[in-house]
Amino acid sequence: MNKVILMGRLTRNPEVRYSQGEKATCVAKYTLAVNRRFHREGEQDADFINCVAFGKQGEFAEKYLKQGTKIVISGRIQTGSYTNRDGVKVYTTDVVIEEQEFAESKKAAETSSTPQNTQGVKSNPEDDGFMTIPEGVEEELPFI
């Protein structure tokens, strides 16, 4: 089985091209910065994963994704190689996207760039996007 699920932010706007021929297919490429859960001192905090989306998924990327957008993708790893102009063989690893979804609301994306206080709490806790659960309802909620 070859299945990958990643969550991260686009490092730049997608690079979009259309294939040649009768039925032009959209091809969108972008890099996803995926934070590492654990890292040793001196190591990088994130991995930068090359992703490629074809057809409708590519069109979605072209229309809605931009640098800094936090998304969740699922797909498969595909490896390949080519010989560059200098005659050197270059190996590639990409995630071919099957599904991609936003991982945060538009409002959260806009507020993620606003300064926060020193405790990491949003300055307006009433506007966090979650509703308040009324008193005495806990036993009716199956997921608590």
C-alpha atoms as a printed R data frame, in Angstrom:
    type eleno elety resid chain resno       x      y       z
1   ATOM     1    CA   MET     A     1   0.000  0.000   0.000
2   ATOM     2    CA   ASN     A     2   1.272  3.475  -0.870
3   ATOM     3    CA   LYS     A     3  -0.689  6.119   1.109
4   ATOM     4    CA   VAL     A     4   0.478  9.448   2.506
5   ATOM     5    CA   ILE     A     5  -1.418 11.921   4.697
6   ATOM     6    CA   LEU     A     6   0.229 15.266   5.475
7   ATOM     7    CA   MET     A     7  -0.735 18.554   7.075
8   ATOM     8    CA   GLY     A     8   1.286 21.681   6.499
9   ATOM     9    CA   ARG     A     9   1.512 25.101   4.909
10  ATOM    10    CA   LEU     A    10   2.343 26.006   1.320
11  ATOM    11    CA   THR     A    11   5.795 27.552   1.062
12  ATOM    12    CA   ARG     A    12   4.835 29.450  -2.102
13  ATOM    13    CA   ASN     A    13   1.927 29.821  -4.512
14  ATOM    14    CA   PRO     A    14   1.299 26.738  -6.662
15  ATOM    15    CA   GLU     A    15   3.094 26.588 -10.005
16  ATOM    16    CA   VAL     A    16   0.380 25.729 -12.543
17  ATOM    17    CA   ARG     A    17   0.709 24.487 -16.108
18  ATOM    18    CA   TYR     A    18  -1.592 22.799 -18.591
19  ATOM    19    CA   SER     A    19  -0.593 19.786 -20.674
20  ATOM    20    CA   GLN     A    20  -0.523 19.985 -24.466
21  ATOM    21    CA   GLY     A    21  -3.020 18.224 -26.692
22  ATOM    22    CA   GLU     A    22  -6.753 17.876 -27.227
23  ATOM    23    CA   LYS     A    23  -7.635 17.417 -23.581
24  ATOM    24    CA   ALA     A    24  -5.400 19.821 -21.687
25  ATOM    25    CA   THR     A    25  -4.896 18.666 -18.094
26  ATOM    26    CA   CYS     A    26  -4.060 21.031 -15.251
27  ATOM    27    CA   VAL     A    27  -0.849 20.225 -13.363
28  ATOM    28    CA   ALA     A    28  -0.192 22.150 -10.136
29  ATOM    29    CA   LYS     A    29   3.049 21.797  -8.177
30  ATOM    30    CA   TYR     A    30   3.762 23.170  -4.733
31  ATOM    31    CA   THR     A    31   5.889 22.520  -1.690
32  ATOM    32    CA   LEU     A    32   4.313 21.753   1.671
33  ATOM    33    CA   ALA     A    33   6.180 22.627   4.890
34  ATOM    34    CA   VAL     A    34   5.300 19.901   7.396
35  ATOM    35    CA   ASN     A    35   6.368 20.480  10.999
36  ATOM    36    CA   ARG     A    36   8.211 17.662  12.736
37  ATOM    37    CA   ARG     A    37   6.788 16.549  16.070
38  ATOM    38    CA   PHE     A    38  10.219 15.944  17.519
39  ATOM    39    CA   HIS     A    39  13.610 17.215  16.493
40  ATOM    40    CA   ARG     A    40  17.104 17.245  17.871
41  ATOM    41    CA   GLU     A    41  18.996 20.440  18.472
42  ATOM    42    CA   GLY     A    42  20.629 21.596  15.285
43  ATOM    43    CA   GLU     A    43  18.122 19.775  13.054
44  ATOM    44    CA   GLN     A    44  15.447 21.483  11.018
45  ATOM    45    CA   ASP     A    45  11.939 21.864  12.488
46  ATOM    46    CA   ALA     A    46  10.072 20.985   9.291
47  ATOM    47    CA   ASP     A    47  10.271 18.838   6.188
48  ATOM    48    CA   PHE     A    48   9.589 20.349   2.779
49  ATOM    49    CA   ILE     A    49   7.566 17.938   0.660
50  ATOM    50    CA   ASN     A    50   7.116 18.354  -3.104
51  ATOM    51    CA   CYS     A    51   3.500 17.806  -4.160
52  ATOM    52    CA   VAL     A    52   1.815 17.557  -7.544
53  ATOM    53    CA   ALA     A    53  -1.923 17.689  -8.302
54  ATOM    54    CA   PHE     A    54  -3.497 16.744 -11.639
55  ATOM    55    CA   GLY     A    55  -6.858 17.575 -13.240
56  ATOM    56    CA   LYS     A    56  -9.586 18.813 -10.887
57  ATOM    57    CA   GLN     A    57  -7.201 18.729  -7.908
58  ATOM    58    CA   GLY     A    58  -4.777 20.922  -9.865
59  ATOM    59    CA   GLU     A    59  -7.549 23.357 -10.754
60  ATOM    60    CA   PHE     A    60  -8.560 23.523  -7.074
61  ATOM    61    CA   ALA     A    61  -4.956 24.345  -6.126
62  ATOM    62    CA   GLU     A    62  -4.772 27.023  -8.821
63  ATOM    63    CA   LYS     A    63  -8.004 28.678  -7.698
64  ATOM    64    CA   TYR     A    64  -7.867 28.438  -3.896
65  ATOM    65    CA   LEU     A    65  -4.367 27.738  -2.589
66  ATOM    66    CA   LYS     A    66  -1.690 30.327  -1.925
67  ATOM    67    CA   GLN     A    67   1.475 30.713   0.079
68  ATOM    68    CA   GLY     A    68   0.859 30.174   3.809
69  ATOM    69    CA   THR     A    69  -2.421 28.251   3.392
70  ATOM    70    CA   LYS     A    70  -2.680 25.364   5.859
71  ATOM    71    CA   ILE     A    71  -3.992 22.218   4.188
72  ATOM    72    CA   VAL     A    72  -4.305 18.468   4.671
73  ATOM    73    CA   ILE     A    73  -3.480 16.281   1.711
74  ATOM    74    CA   SER     A    74  -3.657 12.583   1.009
75  ATOM    75    CA   GLY     A    75  -2.068 10.818  -1.881
76  ATOM    76    CA   ARG     A    76   0.766  8.517  -2.838
77  ATOM    77    CA   ILE     A    77   4.541  8.798  -3.064
78  ATOM    78    CA   GLN     A    78   5.965  8.633  -6.556
79  ATOM    79    CA   THR     A    79   9.676  8.447  -7.324
80  ATOM    80    CA   GLY     A    80  11.365  9.150 -10.615
81  ATOM    81    CA   SER     A    81  14.581 10.273 -12.225
82  ATOM    82    CA   TYR     A    82  15.870 12.288 -15.151
83  ATOM    83    CA   THR     A    83  19.210 13.355 -16.569
84  ATOM    84    CA   ASN     A    84  19.851 17.089 -16.283
85  ATOM    85    CA   ARG     A    85  21.650 19.286 -18.831
86  ATOM    86    CA   ASP     A    86  25.014 18.485 -17.274
87  ATOM    87    CA   GLY     A    87  24.440 14.752 -17.789
88  ATOM    88    CA   VAL     A    88  23.895 14.084 -14.077
89  ATOM    89    CA   LYS     A    89  21.070 11.742 -13.064
90  ATOM    90    CA   VAL     A    90  18.642 13.490 -10.684
91  ATOM    91    CA   TYR     A    91  16.264 11.492  -8.481
92  ATOM    92    CA   THR     A    92  12.866 12.913  -7.515
93  ATOM    93    CA   THR     A    93  10.278 12.129  -4.854
94  ATOM    94    CA   ASP     A    94   6.814 13.713  -5.040
95  ATOM    95    CA   VAL     A    95   3.458 13.208  -3.383
96  ATOM    96    CA   VAL     A    96   0.780 12.790  -6.059
97  ATOM    97    CA   ILE     A    97  -2.312 14.350  -4.510
98  ATOM    98    CA   GLU     A    98  -5.590 12.458  -4.460
99  ATOM    99    CA   GLU     A    99  -7.385 14.733  -1.965
100 ATOM   100    CA   GLN     A   100  -6.649 18.156  -0.477
101 ATOM   101    CA   GLU     A   101  -8.635 20.121   2.077
102 ATOM   102    CA   PHE     A   102  -8.255 23.289   4.077
103 ATOM   103    CA   ALA     A   103  -6.954 22.650   7.603
104 ATOM   104    CA   GLU     A   104  -8.120 25.926   9.112
105 ATOM   105    CA   SER     A   105 -10.911 28.383   8.569
106 ATOM   106    CA   LYS     A   106 -10.360 31.494   6.501
107 ATOM   107    CA   LYS     A   107 -10.893 33.532   9.662
108 ATOM   108    CA   ALA     A   108  -8.234 31.533  11.560
109 ATOM   109    CA   ALA     A   109  -5.808 31.965   8.675
110 ATOM   110    CA   GLU     A   110  -6.314 35.724   8.762
111 ATOM   111    CA   THR     A   111  -5.899 35.922  12.552
112 ATOM   112    CA   SER     A   112  -2.857 33.623  12.648
113 ATOM   113    CA   SER     A   113  -0.802 36.554  11.419
114 ATOM   114    CA   THR     A   114  -2.020 38.862  14.223
115 ATOM   115    CA   PRO     A   115   0.138 39.251  17.333
116 ATOM   116    CA   GLN     A   116  -0.704 37.114  20.346
117 ATOM   117    CA   ASN     A   117  -0.008 37.753  24.006
118 ATOM   118    CA   THR     A   118   2.935 36.075  25.770
119 ATOM   119    CA   GLN     A   119   0.882 33.075  26.907
120 ATOM   120    CA   GLY     A   120  -0.069 32.176  23.312
121 ATOM   121    CA   VAL     A   121  -3.769 32.902  23.870
122 ATOM   122    CA   LYS     A   122  -5.702 34.900  21.296
123 ATOM   123    CA   SER     A   123  -6.434 38.387  22.498
124 ATOM   124    CA   ASN     A   124 -10.176 37.829  22.061
125 ATOM   125    CA   PRO     A   125 -11.093 34.384  23.476
126 ATOM   126    CA   GLU     A   126 -14.808 34.972  22.763
127 ATOM   127    CA   ASP     A   127 -14.052 34.891  19.033
128 ATOM   128    CA   ASP     A   128 -12.270 31.525  18.757
129 ATOM   129    CA   GLY     A   129 -14.772 29.903  16.391
130 ATOM   130    CA   PHE     A   130 -16.134 27.410  18.953
131 ATOM   131    CA   MET     A   131 -19.541 27.520  20.567
132 ATOM   132    CA   THR     A   132 -19.955 27.342  24.329
133 ATOM   133    CA   ILE     A   133 -21.568 24.105  25.570
134 ATOM   134    CA   PRO     A   134 -24.427 24.876  27.961
135 ATOM   135    CA   GLU     A   135 -24.260 23.605  31.568
136 ATOM   136    CA   GLY     A   136 -25.610 20.094  32.219
137 ATOM   137    CA   VAL     A   137 -25.306 18.829  28.635
138 ATOM   138    CA   GLU     A   138 -22.126 16.727  29.066
139 ATOM   139    CA   GLU     A   139 -23.952 13.378  29.459
140 ATOM   140    CA   GLU     A   140 -25.768 13.899  26.146
141 ATOM   141    CA   LEU     A   141 -22.553 14.296  24.131
142 ATOM   142    CA   PRO     A   142 -21.105 10.915  23.093
143 ATOM   143    CA   PHE     A   143 -17.579 12.158  22.419
144 ATOM   144    CA   ILE     A   144 -16.696 13.676  25.811
